[in-house]
Amino acid sequence: MQNEYKMSTVNYNIRLDKDLKENSAQVFNDYGISLSQGIKMILTQIVKTKEIPVSLDYCNTVNEQTKQDLLQSMAEFEAGQCDTIQTESVEDALKQLTEIAKNL
């Protein structure tokens, strides 16, 4: 007896830059799959993991203001001019940090 699984399908159209489509299609092709199959794989992974499989590592530049703020914070820390918090869990730490941020 054959196991029949019928899946409801929909068409979804998106606008892409021509180069983005061609370059990404080539990457998927190098793996032996079509662009459509690759997109389905990504969407399936999102559903299964509840995470978006995109790394933001490429965004590793720091603007000048952020750099100055980090240097100032490091100097304050080294001079003992910072507050500390003690918690039992990450959730408690996040709650305390949220309260501190609200009062800034």
C-alpha positions as CSV (number, residue, x, y, z in Angstrom):
1,M,0.0,0.0,0.0
2,Q,1.4,3.4,-1.0
3,N,1.6,6.1,1.6
4,E,0.1,9.1,0.0
5,Y,0.9,12.5,1.3
6,K,-0.7,15.4,-0.3
7,M,0.7,18.8,0.4
8,S,-1.2,22.0,-0.2
9,T,1.0,24.4,-2.3
10,V,0.9,28.1,-3.0
11,N,2.9,30.3,-5.4
12,Y,4.9,33.1,-3.9
13,N,6.5,35.7,-6.0
14,I,9.3,38.0,-4.8
15,R,11.2,40.8,-6.5
16,L,15.0,40.3,-6.5
17,D,18.0,42.1,-7.9
18,K,18.9,40.2,-11.0
19,D,22.5,39.6,-9.8
20,L,21.3,38.4,-6.4
21,K,19.1,35.8,-8.1
22,E,21.7,34.7,-10.6
23,N,24.5,34.5,-8.0
24,S,22.4,32.6,-5.4
25,A,21.1,30.3,-8.0
26,Q,24.7,29.4,-9.0
27,V,25.5,28.6,-5.4
28,F,22.5,26.3,-5.1
29,N,23.4,24.8,-8.5
30,D,26.9,24.1,-7.2
31,Y,25.2,22.0,-4.4
32,G,23.1,20.2,-7.1
33,I,19.8,21.8,-6.2
34,S,17.6,24.4,-7.8
35,L,17.0,27.9,-6.5
36,S,13.4,26.9,-5.6
37,Q,14.6,23.8,-3.7
38,G,17.2,25.9,-1.9
39,I,14.6,28.4,-0.8
40,K,12.3,25.6,0.3
41,M,15.2,24.1,2.4
42,I,15.8,27.5,4.1
43,L,12.1,28.0,4.9
44,T,11.8,24.4,6.2
45,Q,14.8,25.0,8.5
46,I,13.2,28.2,9.8
47,V,10.0,26.3,10.6
48,K,11.8,23.5,12.3
49,T,14.3,25.5,14.3
50,K,12.3,28.7,14.9
51,E,15.4,30.6,13.9
52,I,16.4,32.6,10.9
53,P,19.6,30.9,9.4
54,V,21.4,34.1,8.6
55,S,24.7,35.2,10.2
56,L,25.2,38.8,10.8
57,D,29.0,38.3,11.2
58,Y,29.7,40.3,8.0
59,C,28.5,43.4,9.9
60,N,31.6,43.7,12.0
61,T,32.3,47.4,11.5
62,V,32.0,49.7,14.5
63,N,31.2,53.4,13.9
64,E,33.4,56.1,15.6
65,Q,30.8,56.9,18.3
66,T,30.4,53.2,19.3
67,K,34.2,52.9,19.4
68,Q,34.5,56.0,21.7
69,D,31.7,54.7,24.0
70,L,33.4,51.3,24.3
71,L,36.8,52.9,25.1
72,Q,35.2,55.1,27.7
73,S,33.4,52.1,29.3
74,M,36.6,50.1,29.4
75,A,38.4,53.0,31.1
76,E,35.6,53.3,33.7
77,F,35.7,49.6,34.3
78,E,39.5,49.6,34.8
79,A,39.2,52.5,37.2
80,G,36.5,50.7,39.2
81,Q,33.9,53.2,38.3
82,C,31.2,50.8,37.4
83,D,28.3,49.1,39.2
84,T,28.1,45.4,39.6
85,I,25.0,43.2,39.8
86,Q,24.7,39.7,41.3
87,T,22.1,37.3,40.1
88,E,21.1,33.7,40.2
89,S,20.2,33.4,36.5
90,V,20.6,35.0,33.1
91,E,16.9,35.9,33.3
92,D,17.5,37.9,36.5
93,A,20.5,39.6,35.0
94,L,18.5,40.6,32.0
95,K,15.7,42.0,34.2
96,Q,18.2,44.0,36.3
97,L,20.0,45.3,33.2
98,T,16.6,46.3,31.7
99,E,15.7,48.3,34.8
100,I,19.1,50.0,34.8
101,A,18.7,50.9,31.2
102,K,15.3,52.4,31.9
103,N,16.8,54.7,34.5
104,L,19.5,56.1,32.2
